[in-house]
């Protein structure tokens, strides 16, 4: 990764950290991402949440519309010794907020 990529990633991370409300996040991400990019990102996050809840691939695919390849990729990331830490941090914090996916299927 070159220096410009490092700078742009740092700017992105700082921009996200300065958002204060869900509405601000929605405005920012709607400006930053295409609808397809937002759907893909949010889908992967929901897949991670459902995997953490012990849901099976077929249930996750039915609920999220994610392919089994996407579910498998998220699962590999979660269980990798080199990744998954970000998902873990976010899921722990969502649990603290008592956020529920509303997918009891």
C-alpha positions, 0 to 999 in steps of 0.5 A, a space after each residue: 500500500 502506498 502512502 496516498 492509500 494510507 492517507 486516504 484510509 486514515 481519512 476514511 477512518 477519522 471521518 467515520 469516527 467523527 460521525 455522532 448519530 445513526 442519521 449522520 452515518 446514513 447521510 455519509 455512507 449514502 454519499 460515499 457508497 453506491 447502493 450496491 456497495 452499501 448493500 454488500 457491506 451491510 449484508 456481510 455485517 449481518 451475515 457475521 452477526 447471524 454466524 455469531 448467533 449460531 445460525 446455519 448457512 441456509 438460514 443466513 442465505 434465506 434471511 440476508 440474500 447472501 450467497 453461500 460463497 459470501 457467507 463462507 468468506 465471512 465465516 473464514 474471516 471470523 475464524 482466521 487467526 489473521 482476521 475477524 478482530 473487527 467483526 468481534 469488536 463490533 459484535 461485542 459492542 452491538 451486544 452491549 447495546 442489546 441490538 438484535 437482528 430480529 431474525 429468529 428464523 
